[in-house]
């Protein structure tokens, strides 16, 4: 599986390439290892939003802000 940070980095790379479904998979794997990471929740939300899964994306963005209310990068 790998560590959360390497999974997150791979997910961000896939996201940048427009491979949102693949990126989402990596973000979900990383969250299993680090569920308190606001950036991970935010990126998962961005991937879901890109896939048109808006309700799920909103839940992720809210979770990100719940973990870090001062996060200026939260979508």
KELOFI-751426 format. One line per field, with one value per atom (N, C-alpha, C, O): atom name; x, z, y; residue number from 1; residue in three letters. Coordinates in Angstrom, 3 decimals, padded with zeros to 6 digits. Atoms other than C-alpha are relative to their C-alpha. Layout:
KELOFI-751426
atom: CA	... $
px: X	... $
pz: Z	... $
py: Y	... $
nr: NUM	... $
rest: ALA	... $
//
This chain:
KELOFI-751426
atom: N	CA	C	O	N	CA	C	O	N	CA	C	O	N	CA	C	O	N	CA	C	O	N	CA	C	O	N	CA	C	O	N	CA	C	O	N	CA	C	O	N	CA	C	O	N	CA	C	O	N	CA	C	O	N	CA	C	O	N	CA	C	O	N	CA	C	O	N	CA	C	O	N	CA	C	O	N	CA	C	O	N	CA	C	O	N	CA	C	O	N	CA	C	O	N	CA	C	O	N	CA	C	O	N	CA	C	O	N	CA	C	O	N	CA	C	O	N	CA	C	O	N	CA	C	O	N	CA	C	O	N	CA	C	O	N	CA	C	O	N	CA	C	O	N	CA	C	O	N	CA	C	O	N	CA	C	O	N	CA	C	O	N	CA	C	O	N	CA	C	O	N	CA	C	O	N	CA	C	O	N	CA	C	O	N	CA	C	O	N	CA	C	O	N	CA	C	O	N	CA	C	O	N	CA	C	O	N	CA	C	O	N	CA	C	O	N	CA	C	O	N	CA	C	O	N	CA	C	O	N	CA	C	O	N	CA	C	O	N	CA	C	O	N	CA	C	O	N	CA	C	O	N	CA	C	O	N	CA	C	O	N	CA	C	O	N	CA	C	O	N	CA	C	O	N	CA	C	O	N	CA	C	O	N	CA	C	O	N	CA	C	O	N	CA	C	O	N	CA	C	O	N	CA	C	O	N	CA	C	O	N	CA	C	O	N	CA	C	O	N	CA	C	O	N	CA	C	O	N	CA	C	O	N	CA	C	O $
px: 000.834	000.000	000.870	000.606	-000.835	002.731	-000.407	-001.411	000.340	002.775	-000.922	-001.017	001.013	000.172	000.568	-000.074	-000.575	002.517	000.301	000.033	-000.302	003.669	-001.286	-001.352	001.298	000.071	-000.607	-001.173	000.520	-000.933	000.708	000.067	-000.766	001.867	-000.382	-000.522	000.406	000.911	-001.393	-001.647	001.341	-002.718	000.011	-000.725	-000.090	-001.783	000.531	000.082	-000.554	000.243	-001.075	-001.209	001.085	-002.661	-001.076	-001.609	000.991	-005.041	000.437	-000.363	-000.540	-002.793	-000.082	-000.178	000.106	-002.944	-001.458	-001.729	001.411	-006.742	-000.557	-001.656	000.445	-007.006	-000.663	-000.113	000.665	-009.527	-000.422	-000.308	000.413	-010.843	001.205	001.116	-001.219	-007.301	000.531	000.948	-000.453	-006.335	-000.848	-000.324	000.919	-009.400	000.369	000.347	-000.389	-008.308	001.218	001.255	-001.192	-004.916	-000.315	000.203	000.372	-006.448	-000.750	-000.539	000.745	-008.812	000.932	000.764	-000.975	-005.928	000.811	001.060	-000.772	-003.942	-000.824	-000.299	000.869	-006.916	-000.187	-000.425	000.063	-007.061	001.169	001.063	-001.201	-003.593	000.115	000.780	-000.125	-003.998	-001.316	-001.433	001.347	-007.632	-000.122	-001.170	000.040	-006.749	000.736	001.066	-000.742	-005.022	-000.990	-001.658	000.951	-007.045	000.283	-000.649	-000.348	-005.129	-000.500	-000.957	000.495	-006.034	-001.510	-001.998	001.455	-009.724	-000.338	-001.274	000.235	-009.535	000.238	-000.560	-000.305	-007.883	-001.009	-001.395	001.036	-010.353	-001.260	-001.907	001.157	-013.118	000.146	-000.809	-000.247	-011.525	-000.143	-000.684	000.129	-011.314	-001.469	-001.922	001.430	-014.946	-000.749	-001.617	000.629	-015.988	000.278	-000.608	-000.368	-014.114	-000.740	-000.907	000.761	-016.057	-001.507	-002.301	001.418	-019.373	-000.732	-001.962	000.592	-019.960	-000.003	000.751	-000.034	-020.804	-000.374	000.240	000.385	-022.543	001.135	001.421	-001.128	-019.636	001.169	001.858	-001.078	-017.171	-000.228	000.700	000.321	-018.947	000.276	000.785	-000.281	-018.722	001.505	001.923	-001.456	-014.961	000.523	001.374	-000.431	-014.506	-000.372	000.411	000.426	-016.495	000.886	001.237	-000.881	-014.366	001.363	001.947	-001.273	-011.221	-000.045	000.881	000.135	-012.472	-000.250	000.125	000.215	-013.565	001.358	001.566	-001.334	-009.963	000.842	001.541	-000.804	-008.381	-000.847	-000.861	000.900	-010.847	000.689	000.038	-000.720	-008.137	000.643	001.428	-000.616	-007.192	-000.420	-001.586	000.298	-006.971	-000.058	-000.529	000.004	-006.553	-001.251	-001.444	001.202	-009.849	-000.879	-001.131	000.845	-012.026	-001.351	-002.251 $
pz: 000.000	000.000	000.000	-000.770	-000.065	000.904	001.150	001.822	-001.068	003.336	-000.536	-001.743	000.371	003.347	-000.885	-001.846	000.760	002.024	-001.445	-002.363	001.377	-001.011	-000.787	-001.986	000.663	-001.783	-000.375	-001.457	000.241	-001.505	-001.202	-002.071	001.109	-003.852	-001.336	-002.343	001.228	-006.423	-000.420	-001.604	000.291	-006.168	-000.590	-001.536	000.527	-006.729	-001.427	-002.263	001.352	-009.781	-000.995	-002.083	000.862	-011.253	-000.188	-001.286	000.065	-010.441	-001.016	-001.832	000.919	-012.320	-001.455	-002.367	001.347	-015.333	-000.446	-001.576	000.339	-015.222	000.206	-000.257	-000.270	-014.062	001.381	002.346	-001.276	-011.348	000.727	001.951	-000.630	-010.711	000.637	001.757	-000.531	-010.257	001.191	002.195	-001.097	-008.086	001.242	002.353	-001.113	-005.922	000.742	001.972	-000.611	-005.300	000.910	002.014	-000.813	-004.036	001.221	002.308	-001.145	-001.839	001.046	002.247	-000.941	-000.308	000.750	001.951	-000.661	000.403	001.039	002.139	-000.920	002.007	001.232	002.345	-001.123	004.165	000.969	002.157	-000.903	005.541	000.976	002.089	-000.833	006.936	000.791	001.826	-000.619	007.861	-000.145	-000.963	000.136	008.377	000.586	000.451	-000.599	010.204	-000.855	-000.378	000.893	007.205	-000.815	-001.715	000.667	006.051	-001.498	-002.300	001.419	002.751	-000.791	-001.926	000.664	001.900	-000.231	-001.315	000.154	002.538	-001.081	-001.857	000.990	000.422	-001.421	-002.327	001.333	-002.512	-000.406	-001.572	000.315	-002.264	-000.462	-001.420	000.400	-002.443	-001.391	-002.167	001.330	-005.479	-001.076	-002.151	000.966	-007.233	-000.192	-001.319	000.098	-006.431	-000.769	-001.589	000.721	-007.653	-001.496	-002.319	001.405	-010.897	-000.677	-001.897	000.523	-011.300	000.022	-000.349	-000.047	-010.795	001.206	001.239	-001.214	-007.389	001.089	002.060	-000.781	-005.719	001.467	002.326	-001.397	-002.547	000.799	001.918	-000.670	-001.654	000.135	001.155	-000.039	-002.511	001.139	001.878	-001.059	-000.174	001.375	002.262	-001.270	002.651	000.288	001.425	-000.172	002.091	000.334	001.212	-000.291	002.028	001.427	002.121	-001.365	005.256	001.013	002.050	-000.884	006.849	000.085	001.166	000.025	005.776	000.915	001.691	-000.821	007.417	001.466	002.353	-001.384	010.518	000.658	001.828	-000.513	010.938	000.136	001.134	-000.008	010.080	-000.467	-001.652	000.354	010.218	-000.648	-001.320	000.578	009.183	-001.334	-001.846	001.257	006.017	-001.133	-001.526	001.092	003.280	-001.353	-002.328	001.254	000.607	-000.174	-001.219	000.091	001.359	-001.141	-001.282	001.134	-001.712	000.525	-000.243 $
py: -001.200	000.000	001.251	002.175	-001.197	002.503	000.897	000.660	-000.933	005.361	001.094	001.316	-000.991	008.112	001.101	001.524	-001.115	010.792	-000.396	000.379	000.416	008.791	-000.264	000.008	000.188	007.810	001.351	001.506	-001.342	011.468	000.634	001.224	-000.573	012.546	-000.644	000.050	000.695	009.888	000.467	000.692	-000.487	010.984	001.401	001.683	-001.362	014.632	-000.003	000.781	000.105	013.655	-000.460	000.099	000.499	011.690	001.066	001.229	-001.077	014.552	001.050	001.505	-001.006	016.989	-000.463	000.358	000.558	014.657	-000.152	-000.557	000.123	014.710	-001.394	-001.699	001.371	011.102	-000.032	-000.562	-000.256	011.907	-001.274	-001.346	001.254	008.383	-000.694	-001.196	000.605	007.057	000.796	000.219	-000.857	010.024	-000.234	-000.322	000.234	009.457	-001.276	-001.309	001.265	005.880	000.176	-000.366	-000.242	007.047	000.853	000.596	-000.831	009.741	-000.825	-000.652	000.841	007.182	-000.948	-001.161	000.873	004.793	000.778	000.285	-000.832	007.610	000.364	000.403	-000.350	008.587	-001.168	-000.954	001.155	005.044	000.015	-000.500	-000.058	005.700	001.305	001.350	-001.322	009.379	000.763	001.676	-000.580	010.337	001.403	002.035	-001.344	013.576	001.035	002.121	-000.891	015.163	000.836	000.326	-000.895	018.175	000.109	000.173	-000.105	018.409	-001.203	-001.065	001.210	014.827	000.078	-000.243	-000.135	015.468	001.021	000.828	-001.041	018.609	-000.536	-000.292	000.537	016.804	-001.071	-001.160	000.992	013.928	000.719	000.295	-000.788	016.526	000.576	000.595	-000.565	018.139	-001.073	-000.811	001.093	014.766	-000.367	-000.567	000.309	014.005	001.086	000.786	-001.111	017.456	-000.110	000.120	000.145	016.852	-001.142	-001.149	001.137	013.609	000.270	-000.595	-000.359	015.438	-000.557	-000.556	000.573	013.836	001.081	001.022	-001.230	017.130	-000.171	000.461	000.188	015.942	-000.624	-000.198	000.641	013.670	000.974	000.988	-000.992	016.444	000.984	001.312	-000.955	018.851	-000.601	000.084	000.673	016.302	000.003	000.222	000.007	016.060	001.388	001.535	-001.370	019.835	000.389	001.037	-000.287	020.117	-000.720	-000.157	000.764	017.382	000.681	000.769	-000.705	019.250	001.224	001.461	-001.197	022.437	-000.328	000.440	000.444	020.532	-000.297	000.023	000.322	019.306	001.256	001.435	-001.223	022.655	001.181	001.515	-001.108	025.583	001.193	001.993	-001.145	028.047	-000.323	000.475	000.428	026.148	000.928	000.951	-000.942	028.770	-000.683	-000.098	000.736	026.105	-000.854	-001.475	000.815	024.406	000.492	001.689	-000.373	024.340	000.293	000.634 $
nr: 1	1	1	1	2	2	2	2	3	3	3	3	4	4	4	4	5	5	5	5	6	6	6	6	7	7	7	7	8	8	8	8	9	9	9	9	10	10	10	10	11	11	11	11	12	12	12	12	13	13	13	13	14	14	14	14	15	15	15	15	16	16	16	16	17	17	17	17	18	18	18	18	19	19	19	19	20	20	20	20	21	21	21	21	22	22	22	22	23	23	23	23	24	24	24	24	25	25	25	25	26	26	26	26	27	27	27	27	28	28	28	28	29	29	29	29	30	30	30	30	31	31	31	31	32	32	32	32	33	33	33	33	34	34	34	34	35	35	35	35	36	36	36	36	37	37	37	37	38	38	38	38	39	39	39	39	40	40	40	40	41	41	41	41	42	42	42	42	43	43	43	43	44	44	44	44	45	45	45	45	46	46	46	46	47	47	47	47	48	48	48	48	49	49	49	49	50	50	50	50	51	51	51	51	52	52	52	52	53	53	53	53	54	54	54	54	55	55	55	55	56	56	56	56	57	57	57	57	58	58	58	58	59	59	59	59	60	60	60	60	61	61	61	61	62	62	62	62	63	63	63	63	64	64	64	64	65	65	65	65	66	66	66	66	67	67	67	67	68	68	68	68	69	69	69	69	70	70	70	70	71	71	71	71	72	72	72	72	73	73	73	73	74	74	74	74	75	75	75	75 $
rest: UNK	UNK	UNK	UNK	UNK	UNK	UNK	UNK	UNK	UNK	UNK	UNK	UNK	UNK	UNK	UNK	UNK	UNK	UNK	UNK	UNK	UNK	UNK	UNK	UNK	UNK	UNK	UNK	UNK	UNK	UNK	UNK	UNK	UNK	UNK	UNK	UNK	UNK	UNK	UNK	UNK	UNK	UNK	UNK	UNK	UNK	UNK	UNK	UNK	UNK	UNK	UNK	UNK	UNK	UNK	UNK	UNK	UNK	UNK	UNK	UNK	UNK	UNK	UNK	UNK	UNK	UNK	UNK	UNK	UNK	UNK	UNK	UNK	UNK	UNK	UNK	UNK	UNK	UNK	UNK	UNK	UNK	UNK	UNK	UNK	UNK	UNK	UNK	UNK	UNK	UNK	UNK	UNK	UNK	UNK	UNK	UNK	UNK	UNK	UNK	UNK	UNK	UNK	UNK	UNK	UNK	UNK	UNK	UNK	UNK	UNK	UNK	UNK	UNK	UNK	UNK	UNK	UNK	UNK	UNK	UNK	UNK	UNK	UNK	UNK	UNK	UNK	UNK	UNK	UNK	UNK	UNK	UNK	UNK	UNK	UNK	UNK	UNK	UNK	UNK	UNK	UNK	UNK	UNK	UNK	UNK	UNK	UNK	UNK	UNK	UNK	UNK	UNK	UNK	UNK	UNK	UNK	UNK	UNK	UNK	UNK	UNK	UNK	UNK	UNK	UNK	UNK	UNK	UNK	UNK	UNK	UNK	UNK	UNK	UNK	UNK	UNK	UNK	UNK	UNK	UNK	UNK	UNK	UNK	UNK	UNK	UNK	UNK	UNK	UNK	UNK	UNK	UNK	UNK	UNK	UNK	UNK	UNK	UNK	UNK	UNK	UNK	UNK	UNK	UNK	UNK	UNK	UNK	UNK	UNK	UNK	UNK	UNK	UNK	UNK	UNK	UNK	UNK	UNK	UNK	UNK	UNK	UNK	UNK	UNK	UNK	UNK	UNK	UNK	UNK	UNK	UNK	UNK	UNK	UNK	UNK	UNK	UNK	UNK	UNK	UNK	UNK	UNK	UNK	UNK	UNK	UNK	UNK	UNK	UNK	UNK	UNK	UNK	UNK	UNK	UNK	UNK	UNK	UNK	UNK	UNK	UNK	UNK	UNK	UNK	UNK	UNK	UNK	UNK	UNK	UNK	UNK	UNK	UNK	UNK	UNK	UNK	UNK	UNK	UNK	UNK	UNK	UNK	UNK	UNK	UNK	UNK	UNK	UNK	UNK	UNK	UNK	UNK	UNK	UNK	UNK	UNK	UNK	UNK	UNK $
//
